[in-house]
Amino acid sequence: MQHQPQHLTTPDYIRNNVRSMSRYIEDNRIEPYIDEVEQRIIKPRIGHELFIDLIDWINSENKSAFPEEYETLMSGGIYEYIVNCQPFEQRVFKGLLEAMKYYVYAKIVKNNDINITRFGIVNKDDEYSSRVDLNIRLAAEKDALQIADGYMSECIDFLKSTSAIIKFKKGKQNNRLSITIIGD
């Protein structure tokens, strides 16, 4: 079994390219979210084979050994959207890295101030900060997830349009369950 140590993105990329976020959030607070997003959101949507190929592409010194469309998939761009084997229209999309950073950002917004200690779950707090209400955090998470889902959908459209070039076996989207309790 071959071990791939690198992810599709880095904590620095997330920190420096997403909405305003402290540069002091440690890598070890971001890396688990990157892994979760890759394993539970990205890989199920694009398939194991393409995911492994993208990791190999990132680790490769010789990018020309891979389809040039990988760069477009990861970073976004303009492409010919194909319908029934015919070019239909030009489309522009942001890319897989953009989707990933919003998925990771959503996890950070929701979970980053939670610490597990030997005494249980605690929120980080000090004399110079105040906690944001849960409903505000959940609204920010939902907003980031909607953006991420939109970018991911555009990536899937790109993959469908380039399926003759990129090994892509469409996976299924994991649905987020939301429950609303209506009072009496």
Secondary structure, DSSP 8 states (H G I E B T S, - for coil): -------SS-HHHHHHHSSS--TTS-HHHHHHHHHHHIIIIIHHHH-HHHHHHHHHHHH-S-GGGS-THHHHHHH-EEEEEEETTEEEEEEEE--HHHHHHHHHHHHHHHHTTEEEETTEEEE---TT-----HHHHHHHHHHHHHHHHHHHHHHHHHHHHTTTTS------------------
